[in-house]
Amino acid sequence: MDVSNITAKPAQYRPVRHSPRRLWRVLIEWLDAWAFADLDARARAQGWQIRRPAPLIRVYRSTAFDLYVRCPSCGGEGATNRGHCRGCLGSGRVTRDPFDGAADGVRPVPHSPHRVLLDEL
């Protein structure tokens, strides 16, 4: 096949053809970036993780939640046979502190004021 006699038109004469689907995608991406610009900047400043599962949807997560684990003393229940768990102060969660001098590196999570009020009733 001899293609030596075929010449391409200059770029200024070629029509630009974009599918409507591509145009919608570009428009939604632009809208997504515009709508979440301030929230994403604030989340980055606080060191949060930002996940985009779909256009116009964000999931923000603080990395501090990676330190929360189930209390090994009560199994996350917050209570034992003797009453409130002393290991987690009744919350069922403890935080792992990698820089703690304790042997297991576990600290209790303090009570929320709502839980204390419910326990007193």
C-alpha positions in Angstrom: 0.0 0.0 0.0 1.5 3.3 -1.1 0.7 6.2 1.2 3.2 8.7 -0.1 0.6 10.8 -1.9 -1.7 11.2 1.2 -1.3 14.5 3.0 -2.7 15.4 6.3 -4.7 18.6 6.8 -3.1 21.1 9.1 -4.4 21.1 12.6 -6.3 24.4 12.1 -8.5 22.8 9.5 -9.3 19.6 11.3 -12.6 19.7 13.2 -12.4 18.9 17.0 -14.6 16.0 17.7 -15.4 15.2 21.3 -18.0 12.8 22.4 -20.8 14.1 24.7 -19.7 11.5 27.2 -16.2 13.0 27.4 -17.5 16.5 27.7 -19.8 15.4 30.6 -16.8 13.7 32.3 -14.6 16.8 32.0 -17.4 19.0 33.3 -18.0 16.7 36.3 -14.3 16.5 37.1 -14.1 20.3 37.0 -17.2 20.7 39.2 -15.8 18.0 41.6 -12.5 19.9 41.9 -14.2 23.2 42.4 -16.8 22.0 45.0 -14.3 20.2 47.2 -11.2 22.5 46.9 -11.6 24.1 50.3 -12.6 20.9 52.1 -9.7 19.0 50.6 -7.2 21.8 51.6 -8.5 21.8 55.2 -8.3 18.0 55.4 -4.7 18.0 54.0 -3.7 20.7 56.5 -5.0 18.4 59.4 -3.2 15.4 58.0 -6.4 13.5 57.1 -6.7 10.8 54.4 -8.9 11.8 51.4 -10.5 9.0 49.4 -12.6 9.6 46.2 -14.8 6.6 45.7 -16.8 8.3 42.9 -17.2 11.7 41.3 -18.6 14.3 43.7 -18.1 12.1 46.7 -15.3 12.3 49.3 -14.5 10.3 52.3 -12.3 12.0 54.9 -10.6 10.0 57.7 -8.2 11.1 60.4 -5.2 8.9 60.8 -5.6 9.2 64.6 -8.2 6.4 64.3 -5.5 4.0 63.3 -4.3 4.0 66.9 -7.7 2.8 68.4 -7.9 -0.9 69.1 -10.2 -3.2 71.0 -9.4 -3.5 74.7 -7.5 -6.8 75.3 -8.9 -7.0 78.9 -12.6 -7.0 78.1 -12.6 -7.8 74.4 -14.1 -4.5 73.5 -17.2 -4.9 75.7 -16.3 -2.2 78.2 -17.2 -4.5 81.1 -16.0 -7.6 82.8 -17.6 -10.0 85.4 -16.6 -7.5 88.1 -18.1 -4.4 86.4 -16.5 -1.7 84.3 -13.2 -2.7 82.7 -10.2 -1.0 84.3 -8.1 -1.5 81.3 -10.2 0.8 79.0 -12.2 2.7 81.7 -15.4 1.1 80.3 -15.1 2.5 76.8 -14.1 -0.9 75.2 -11.2 0.9 73.3 -7.6 1.6 74.0 -5.1 3.5 72.0 -1.8 2.0 70.9 1.1 4.5 71.5 4.2 3.3 69.8 6.3 5.8 71.8 4.9 4.8 75.2 7.3 3.3 77.7 4.7 0.8 78.8 5.4 -2.9 78.1 2.3 -3.3 75.9 2.1 0.3 74.7 -1.7 0.5 75.5 -3.5 3.4 77.1 -7.2 3.6 77.9 -9.5 5.9 75.9 -11.2 8.4 78.3 -14.9 8.2 78.8 -17.2 10.4 76.7 -19.3 12.6 79.0 -22.4 10.9 77.5 -21.3 7.5 78.5 -20.6 8.6 82.1 -24.1 10.2 82.3 -25.7 7.0 81.1 -23.7 4.9 83.5 -24.8 7.0 86.4 -28.5 6.5 85.6 
